[in-house]
Amino acid sequence: LEELTSVTEHIRKVGAKPSTQRIRVEKIPADERLSQKLQLPQGASCYWIERVRFADDVPAAYCIDVIPQNLLPDGLKEQVFRDSLFELLSKKGHPVSHTESYIIPTLLTQQELPELNSESAYFLLFEEVNYDFSGFPVCYSDDYYSSQVFEFKIIRKRPLD
């Protein structure tokens, strides 16, 4: 968890082939919450990207990302959002430096994620704001990581008294 990698890289690290099996891209106005998270004026145009990422044939991550439209050129095709958004942002001059994350255990159902092989499954929601090297927010993400695919390890230390 200490090392920041993209969903694509996470999937490769578990020895699987990453793919995107469902994608939806829309332009939306930033609501109050997004304008605060991304430090944008309310109503600013953003790309809203919903993707289901697979590890081989298994749903590995359900990702909802919001990127300010002014960071990417107009006319982008849906295809460019199929792979790593970190790579896309980097190619467009906005490499991600660090992320502020909240991690929330979540149960998703087939209603939210029809690709599930069961009625429901546990996921870890990473609610994140991604920042560039100048400390400017470049993406807001709700990434749901499947507990059937991913295992996260952290080291916790007691403070020295």
C-alpha positions in Angstrom: 0.0 0.0 0.0 2.9 2.3 0.5 3.9 2.2 -3.2 1.6 4.0 -5.6 0.8 1.9 -8.7 -2.0 1.9 -11.2 -4.7 -0.7 -11.3 -3.1 -2.1 -14.4 0.2 -2.5 -12.5 -1.6 -4.1 -9.5 -3.1 -6.7 -11.8 0.3 -7.5 -13.4 1.8 -7.8 -10.0 -0.6 -10.7 -9.1 0.6 -12.5 -12.3 -2.5 -11.8 -14.4 -3.2 -10.1 -17.7 -5.1 -6.8 -17.3 -8.0 -5.9 -19.5 -11.0 -3.6 -19.5 -14.2 -5.3 -20.3 -16.7 -2.5 -19.7 -16.1 1.2 -20.1 -18.3 4.3 -20.1 -17.0 7.8 -20.6 -19.1 10.9 -20.2 -18.4 14.6 -19.8 -20.0 15.9 -16.6 -20.0 19.2 -14.7 -18.2 19.2 -11.4 -20.6 19.2 -8.5 -19.8 20.7 -5.1 -18.0 17.6 -3.9 -15.9 17.1 -7.0 -15.1 20.9 -7.2 -13.7 20.6 -3.6 -11.8 17.4 -4.3 -10.3 18.6 -7.5 -10.0 22.3 -6.6 -12.2 23.3 -9.6 -15.0 25.8 -10.0 -18.4 24.2 -9.6 -19.7 23.3 -13.0 -16.2 22.9 -14.6 -16.2 20.2 -17.3 -14.8 16.8 -16.3 -14.4 13.4 -17.9 -16.3 10.7 -15.8 -14.8 7.3 -16.6 -16.4 4.1 -15.4 -14.5 0.9 -16.0 -14.5 -2.8 -15.0 -10.9 -4.0 -14.9 -10.2 -7.8 -15.2 -7.3 -10.0 -14.1 -7.4 -12.6 -16.8 -11.1 -13.5 -16.8 -11.9 -12.4 -13.2 -13.4 -9.0 -12.3 -10.5 -7.4 -10.3 -11.5 -3.8 -10.0 -14.4 -1.5 -10.5 -13.1 2.0 -11.2 -14.8 5.3 -11.3 -12.4 8.2 -12.2 -13.0 11.9 -12.7 -10.4 13.9 -14.5 -10.7 17.7 -15.2 -11.3 18.1 -19.0 -8.8 20.9 -19.2 -6.0 18.4 -18.4 -6.7 16.3 -21.5 -7.3 17.3 -25.1 -10.8 17.4 -26.6 -12.0 14.6 -28.9 -10.4 11.7 -27.0 -11.9 8.4 -28.0 -13.1 5.9 -25.4 -10.3 3.6 -26.4 -7.6 5.8 -24.8 -9.2 5.3 -21.4 -9.0 1.4 -21.6 -5.4 1.3 -20.2 -3.7 3.0 -17.3 -5.0 6.4 -16.5 -1.7 7.2 -14.8 0.1 6.6 -18.1 -2.4 8.7 -20.0 -2.0 11.6 -17.5 1.8 11.3 -17.7 1.8 11.4 -21.5 -0.3 14.5 -21.4 2.1 16.3 -19.0 0.4 15.5 -15.7 2.3 12.6 -14.0 0.8 11.5 -10.7 3.2 12.0 -7.8 1.1 10.9 -4.8 -2.4 10.0 -3.7 -4.5 10.7 -0.6 -6.6 7.6 0.1 -9.4 6.5 2.3 -9.9 2.7 2.4 -13.4 1.5 3.1 -14.5 -2.2 3.2 -17.5 -2.5 0.8 -19.9 -5.2 -0.4 -20.9 -4.9 -4.1 -23.8 -6.8 -5.6 -24.6 -7.8 -9.2 -26.8 -4.8 -9.4 -23.8 -2.5 -9.0 -21.4 -4.8 -10.8 -23.2 -7.3 -13.2 -19.9 -8.9 -14.1 -19.7 -10.6 -10.6 -19.8 -14.4 -10.7 -21.8 -14.4 -7.5 -24.7 -12.4 -6.0 -22.2 -10.2 -4.1 -18.5 -9.9 -3.2 -16.3 -8.0 -0.9 -14.2 -5.2 -2.2 -11.9 -2.6 -0.7 -12.9 0.9 -1.8 -10.0 3.2 -2.3 -11.5 6.7 -2.3 -8.6 8.8 -3.7 -7.4 12.1 -4.9 -4.4 11.8 -7.1 -1.9 14.8 -7.2 0.8 15.8 -9.7 4.3 16.8 -8.6 3.3 20.4 -7.9 0.6 19.2 -5.5 -2.3 19.9 -7.9 -5.2 17.4 -7.9 -5.4 15.7 -11.4 -7.9 12.9 -10.7 -10.5 11.8 -8.2 -11.1 8.0 -8.0 -13.3 5.5 -6.4 -11.4 2.2 -7.0 -13.0 -1.0 -5.7 -10.4 -3.7 -5.4 -11.7 -7.3 -5.3 -10.7 -9.3 -2.3 -10.7 -12.4 -4.5 -7.9 -11.0 -6.6 -5.9 -8.6 -4.4 -4.3 -8.9 -1.0 -2.8 -5.8 0.6 -0.1 -5.9 3.3 0.8 -3.0 5.6 3.4 -2.8 8.3 2.2 -1.1 11.5 4.7 0.0 14.1 4.3 1.1 17.7 5.7 4.5 18.5 8.8 4.7 20.6 8.1 6.2 24.0 
